[in-house]
Amino acid sequence: MRKLKEKSKLQKSVKDILKTLGILSAATAIGVFFRWGGLNEANIITVYILGVLITAVSTSQRIFSLVSSFISVLLFNFWFTEPRFTFKAYEPSYLTTFPIMLAAAFITSSLAERIKKQAAQSAKTAYRTQILFDTNQQLSNEQDIEGIISVTCGQLKKLLKRDIIFYKATENKLDKPVFFPFQEGKAEAEYRTEEERSVAKWAFDNNKHAGAGTKTYTDAKCQYLSVRVGQSVFGVLGIVMGEWPLDSFEKSIVLSILGECALAMQNEKVTRERAAAALMAKNEQLRANLLRSISHDLRTPLTSISGNAGILISNADSMGKEKQQQLYEDIYEDSLWLINLVENLLSVTRIEDGTMKLQLNAELLEEIVQEAVHHVEKRCKKHKLRVQLSENLILVKADARLIVQVLVNLVDNAVKYTPKGSEILIETRQEGTNAVVSVSDNGSGISDEVKEYIFEMFYTGNSHAADSRRSLGLGLALCKSILHAHGGDIFVEDCQPHGARFIFTLPAKEVQLHE
């Protein structure tokens, strides 16, 4: 690396020498032409000063413009003063002309050099600003720590043309390093040694630079810099030094990009902590709602069951058959509702904690509907339940037990919120690649305001709080979760002239008939 840079510097110096000689030769040729045309010496001096100015602008080092200033005076003396082609001058006034010419050339070259440096500095500043802007834009699009690290190291390896290694900090410890090679296929084992890790650990613990190019662990192959905001350190970045250290401009860019990286990491941490706090608060609220609702919803049917059972125990002999039958039916209905409540609670907890595993099989939709009807027939005695199945066989890939639970919840919901004698209709059909099932009733319907929230947990339609008898508000939310897990959907619409229709979809499978 060092040899390549030295060779490049030598080639650049040779080019500057050739440029200087060429410009002075051109100025001399123009001066000869001016003399042949009868122009005075002031014009020739101006040409040489212009040559010095061009040399200062086009060469990389100031020494060439200074040398050009001195040589231009000698060339003027040699070519254009009497006696010509010597370095003597008969005219006494030249003793004043030569110093003034040299001073003018020197001042001109100095001003040109200053302007060139200012232009170069402005270009560097603009370049640095653009780099930081691009880095900031890319970092703002990343949502996790790994993405932020990848963008930061990717930018640095392109800018510095060096290999980069990054140690992410987790719980005040450095993770395994991630290597970002400038050229693919480069060996990285030499940068993953315990010696290198110990240097990175020192930089992490002391929140300072360490390694190659610093006063600490100078034998390391990389220079390690902590990625920090204040006293919070998010990791350590290592830059492979090789034989050539970073210049001041490169150091400035590195520190600026690391600052942007640290801010992005801090923002990601704050966002993650806020999301976790919001989720915890939401879970606490859900838990409180659930406990409050369960305590109410369990107490009501259990009180009814114990009361009816007590009446039967105490007064069964003196009670008529019809009254006994009514009490038995009430006890049975309350127990069925409790069973359904427990099933819904178990399903909700499994879905929420991610332990529910779908047993997906090819199932006939007709059989799923018939199974659900078998479960709800007894609780629909005071309603008219009709089933209208598609004439064609519809096959779905589903967990039959869960889809039965969806249908039971929808029918149970219709029974709960429609008056006695209302009609409940279950229909099936196929639309494209989806199987469609609808459960409709001819009750009073659902208002548009309620439709917006009806699939939210603990929402019951009458109020936002689940505080009425048998109103835990889990059924429809559970239906939505189950169907989304199957790749389906559910929505509600109005029936004409009145009532509500719940429609859900499931991915259909092609029915293959074997002859």
N, C-alpha and C positions, 0 to 999 in steps of 0.2 A: 504493500500500500504506500509506504513512504517513498520507495524507489519510483513508483508510478507518478507520484505527485512531484518529485524532484525532476523527473524527466519532462513532465508537462510544464513545469516552471521554466526549465532551460529552453524548451521549444518556444515558449511565449517570449522570453527575453531576446532570442535570436530574431523572432518576427518583429519585435519593437526596434531592434537595431537596424534591420533592413528598411522598416518604415521611415525611421529618422533619416537614414542616408538617402532614401528615395525622395523624401520631401525637400531636403536641402539641395539635392541635385536639381529637382524641378524648379526650386526658387532661383537657383543660379542660372539655369537655362532661360527662365523668363527674364532675369536681369540682363543677360546678354542680348536678348531680343529687344528689350527696352533701350539699351545703350545703342544698339544698331539703329533703332527708330528715332534716336535723338532725344529721348526723355532724360530728365535730369536725375541725379543720384538719389534725391528724396523718394522718388517712385521705387527705385530699386531697394532702398532701405525698408520701405513699407512692405514690399514683397517678402523680404526676409523675416520681418516681424510676423507677417501672416503665416509664414512657414513654421515659425516657432509656436504660434498659437495652434495650428493644426497638429503639430507634433504633441503638444501637451494634451490635446483632446483625444488623440487616437492611440496613444501609448499607455501602458498600464502603470509605469513608475515615473515619479517626478524627475529622477536623474536624467532621463532622456530629454526632457524639455530644457533643463538647465544646461546640459552639454550642447544641445541645439542652439541655445542663446549664444554661447561662447564661440561655437564653430561658425555661426552665421556672420559674426564680426570678422573672423579670420578670412572667410570666403569673400566677403565684400572687399576687404583689404587686398586680397590676392588677385581678384578678377577685375576690380573696377577703380582702383586708385593708381595714380602714377607714382613710381614706375609699376606697370602691370606685371603680374605673374611673380611678384616678390612680396614679402611681408614688410616692405618699407613704404613710407609715405612722405613725399616732398612737401605737400601742403600742410602748413602748421595747424590749420583749422581742423584737420582730421584728429588731432589730439583731443579735441572736444567732441567731435562727431562719434568716435568709437565708444567712449564711455557712455554717452547718451544712448547710442544704439543698443549697447549691452544692457543698460538699465531698463530701457523700454522693453526689450525682448524678455528680460528677467521678470519684470512686473507683469507683462502680458501672460507669460507662462504660469506665473503664480496665481493670477486671477482665474485662468482657465482650469488649473488644478483644483482650486477651491470650489469652483462651480461644478466640476466633475464629481468631486467628493460629495457635495451637497446633493447632486442628482442621484448618486449611488446610494446615499443614505436615505433619501426619499423613496427610492425604489425598494430598498430593503424594508423600510417601514411599511410601505404599501403591501409588499409581499407578506410580511409578518402579519399585518392586519387581515389580509385575505385568508391566510392559513388559519388564523384563530377563528375567523368568521365561519369558514368551512367546517372546522373541527366542532365548533359550537353547534352548528346546524345539524351535523351528523350525530352528535351526542344527544341533542334534544329529541331525536327520533328513537333513541334506544330506551327500552323499558326495564332492562335488568343489568346487573353488574357485569355479566359476561359480555354483553353487547358493548357496554361502555369501555371495557378493557380492550376489546377487539378493535374498536374505532381508534382509540388512543394509540395503541401500539402499531396499528396499520399506518396511521398518519406519520408517526415518528420514523418508522423504518423506511418509508418512501422519501421523507425529507432529508434524513441523515444518511441514507443508503448504508445502513448498518443493521445488524441483527439486534433484536430486542427480546428481553426476557422479563416476565412479570410474575411476581408473587402476590397473590391476593391474600388479604388478612381476614381471618374469620375467628371471632372470639379471642382477639389479642394473640393469635398465632398465625404464622405464615403457612398457606396451603402449598401444595406442590406447584412448581413453576410451570408457566405456559410459555413456549418458545415461539417467536415470530421471526422466521428467517427472512432476510432480504432476498436471498436467492434460494429457490426450492431445492431440497435434497442436501442441504448443508448439514454436516454432523453437529449435533447439539449436546452430545454426552459431556464434552469438556466444560460446558457451562452449567451442568446439573450436578456438579460434584459437591461434597460436603463442605469443602473449603469455600466455594463460591456462596453456598447457602449461609455459611457462618457470617460472611461479609454482609449479605443482604439482611440477616438477622440483626447485626450490629446497627445497620442503618435504620431498621425498623424500631429497635429498642431506644436508640438515641435520637431519632427524628432528625438525622443529619446525613449528608452525603458521605459515601465511603467507596473504596476500591480504586481502580485505575484512574489516574489523573487527579487524585486527592492526596491528602497527607495521612490518610488512614487506610491500611491494607493496600499499599501501592502495588503489590504483586498480583492482585486480582485481575482477571481477564476483562471484567466489566466494571463500569462505574455505576453505583447503585444510588438511587434517589428515592426518598420516601414520598408517597402520594398523600398529601395531608391538607387539612383545613384547620388552622390553629394547632391544637394538641391532638386532634383526631387523625389517626393514620389509617388509611384504607388499604395500603399495600406498598410494595416496593418495586420500582422499575429499574431494570438493568440494561445498560447500553454497552454493547461490545466495542471496546476502544481500538483494538488492533495496534498499529504503530503510529496512528495519527490522532492527536487529541481533538476535542471539540474546540472550535473558535468561539469568540465572544458572542457572535450573532447566533450561532447554533445553540449555545447555552441559553441565550435569551428565549429562543423559540421553545426549547425543551421545557424550561421552567413555566412558560406561559401555558403550554398545552397541558402540562401536569396540573397546573392550577385549575384549568377548565375541567380536567378529568376528576379532580378531587371534589369540585363543586357539584358535578353531575352525580358522583357517587353519594355525596351527602344528601342531595335532593332525592335520589332514589331511596336512600335509607329512611328519610323523613316520610316520603310517600308510602313506603312499605309499612312503617310503624303506624301511620295514621289509618291505613287500610285495615291493619290488624286490630287497632283499637276500635274502629267502627264496626268491624265484624264481631268483635267480642261484645260490644254494646248491643248489637243487633241480636246476637245469640242470647244474651242475658234477657233482653226484652221478650224474645220468643219463648224462652224458658219460663219467664214470669207469666206470660199469657197462657202458656200451655198448662202450667200448674193451676192457675186460677180457673181456667176453663174445665180442666179435668175434675177438680174438686167439686165444681158445680154440676157438671154433666154426669158424673158418677153418682153423686148423692141423690139426684132426682129419681132415676130409675131404680136404684137400690132401695130407696125409701118406699117407692111404690111396690117393689117386689116383696119387701119384708112386711109391709102393711097388708097386702093382699094375702100373703101366706099366713099371717097372724089371724086374719079374719076366717080363713078356711080352717085353721086349726081349732079356733074357738067356737065357730058357729056353723061348721059344715053340716051337722045333723039337722039343724033348724032352717037351713037355707035351701031354696029351690034349685032344681037342676040348671035352669037357665042362668041364675045368678052365679052358681058355681062355675059354669062353663065360661061366663064372661070374665071372672077373676082368673081362671086358668089361662085364657087367651091374653089377658093383660100381662100376666107374669111371663108368658112365652114371648110376647112382643118386646117387653123390656129386656129380657135376656138376649134375644136376637140383636137388639140394638147395641147392647153392651159388647157382644161378640164382634159385631161390625166395627165398633169403636176401637176395640183392642187391635183388630187386624189393621185398621188405618194407622193407629199409633205406631205399631211395629214397622209397617211399611215406610212411614215418614222418617222414623229414626234411622232405618237402614239406608234410605236414599240420602239423607242429610250427612251421614258419616261415611258414605261411599261403600258400605259393606253389602249392598244389595247386588246380587249377580243375576243377570237375566238368563233364564234357561230357554233360549230361542230355538224353536222347532217349527217345522211347517205344520200349520194347523188349519182346519176348516173353520171359516168364520161362522158358519151355521151352527157347528157344535159348540163354539164358545158362547154364542147367544143363547142357545138352548140351556146350557149349564147355568148361565146367569139367571135366566127366567126361572129355573128350578129353585134357585136360592131365594128369589124375591116373591114368588107366587103367594106365599102365606101372608106376607105383609102388605100385599096389594088387594086383599079381599074387598076392601071398601072402594076400590078404584077399578076401572076397566083397562086391563092390560092386553094390548094387541101386539102381534109380531108379524111383520111383513118382510120376508126374506127375498133376496134376489133369486131369479129363476136360474141363474148360472152359478156354478160352484165357484166360490172365492177362497183362495188359499192365501194365508198370511204367515209371515215369519215372526212369531211372537211367543212370549211367555204366557201361555193360556191362563194360568192362575191369576196373573196380574191384570190381564184384560177383562177377565170375569169380574175382578174387583172394581175395575173402572165402570163397567156396566151396572153392577150392583149399586155403586155410589150414585150414579146418575139417576137410576130408577128410584132409589131411596130419596134423593133430593126432590124428585118430582112428586113423590107421595107426601113428603113433608110440607111442601109449599103449595099444594093444590087442594081444593075442597073435596070432600067425599063425593064419589060418583064421577069424578073427572076421568078423562080418557088419557092413557099413556101409551104411546106408539113407539115401537122399536123397528127401525128399517135398516136394511143393508143394500149396498150397491157398489159397483166398481166404476171408478173414473180414472181412465188412463192407467198409470202404474200404482194407483192408490186404492185401497179398500176404504169405503166410507160407511160409517155407522152413525145413525141419528137416534136420539131419544127425545121425543116431543110430547107436549101436554097441551091441554086446552084450558089451563088455569088463567090467572090474571096477568101472567107475563112478568117480565123483568124490565125495570126502567133503564134508560141509557146510562144514568149515573152509576147504577149498580154494576152494569156490564163491565165497566172499566176496571173494577176491582174484584170481580167475583171469583177469579182464579187465584187470589192471594190467600195465603194461610191465615186462618182465624177471621176471615171476613165472612159474614153470614147473610148479607143482603139487607137486613133490617137495621143493623148498626155496625160500626167498626169493631165493637167489642163483642166477644163471644160470651154473652151473658143470658141467653134465653134457653129454655129447655131443649135439649138435644141440638145444640147449635155450636158445636166445637169449631166448625169451619175448617175442617181438614180435608173433607171429601173431594171437593173440586180442585184444590191445590194439589192433592195427591194424584188425581187423574192427570193433571197437566204434567207432573213430574214423570209419571209412568210412561205416558205417551211420548214425551220428548226423548226419554231413554230408548224408546223403540224407533225413533226417527219419524214419529208422527206429530200430529198437532191436534188442538181442540179449540173450538170457539162456540159462541152462542149467538142466536139470532131470534127474531120474533116469528111467531106463527100467525097465520091469518085465520079467522079474524082476531083471535087473541091467544095467548099462551107463549111458551118458550120452546125453542128447539136447540138442544146441545148436539153438536156434530164433531166427531173425531175421525181422524184418518190414520191408516197404517199402511206401510209399504206392502203391496200385494206381490205374491209369487205366481209365476205361470203354472197353470195346472197341466201336467203331462199325463195323457191317457195312453196306457200300454195295451195293445191289442193282444 
